[in-house]
Structures are given as C-alpha cells and as structure tokens.
Amino acid sequence: MIQASKVLVIEDDQSMRWVIEKSLTREGYQVATASGGMDGLSLARSDKPDRTNRTWSSSTSSCRTWTD
C-alpha cells in the first residue's frame, strides 16, 4: 500500500485553511494545519511533512508558496 504524502498547511484565515485542508484530503493527502508561523514550525519539526503550504502578505505583496 502506498502511503499518502503529508502536507502541512499554514494559513491564518480559518475559512481558507478549511478549504485547503478539505481539498487536499479529498485528493488523498494526509493534512496537518496550523494557524500561524510558530505553530507551523512546531508541526513541521514534529510531523516532518513532505510538503508545506504557507501564505504571507505585506502592504505591497501577497504570496502563496509550496515547498518541498
């Protein structure tokens, strides 16, 4: 049996976090979520996800990034 990839979603917007989690779960991923950077770092260290999705924004830009 092939093990599903683990994804960590770090997103401060609860609604967006829920949508991303449900979408990835439906696609067969194991999903962990965090509402902020410190919680995300803690989960990344303990769960060792295969991929991480995080968002950040500033007054001049907004970005969503996938990392391995």
N, C-alpha and C positions, 0 to 999 in steps of 0.2 A: 504494500500500500504506500502510495506517495504521500509524504507529509506536506500539508499546506504551508505556504510561505507565511511568515509572521510579519505583520505590518504595524508600526506604531504611528498613530495619528496624533499630532499635537496641534490643537486648534482651540482658541479661546471662545469662539462662538459656539454655544451648545447646540443650536439647530444644525449648523454646518457640520459639526463633529458627528452628530447623529446620522445625518445623510451620508457622509463619507463612510462611517462605520457600517451602516446597513448595506451600502452599495458594494463595499469590499467583501463583506461577509457573504453576500449573495453570490459573488464571483468565486468563493471558495477559500478566501484568505482567513487566517487567524488574525484578529484585530484587537489591539490594545489602544486605549485612548488616554490622553492627558489634556488638561485644560490650560496648561502653561508650561513654560520652559523648565522650571525646576522639577516639576512632576515628570515631565517628559524625559529629562536627563536621568532621573532615578529609575524610571521604567526601562529606558534604553540600556542602562547598566545591568539591571536585574533580568530583563527578558531577552536581551540580545536579539532584537528584531532583524529580519533580513532586509527590510526597507523602512524608511521613516518618511512621513509626510508632515511638513510643518509649514506654517504661514507666518509671515511678519509683514508689518506695514510701518510706514513713517509718513510724515507730512508730504513727502514727494513721490513715494512709490509704494506699491503693494506687490507682494510676491508669494507664490506657492511653489514649493520645491520638493522633488522626490530625490532621495539619496539612497545609495546602497550601503 
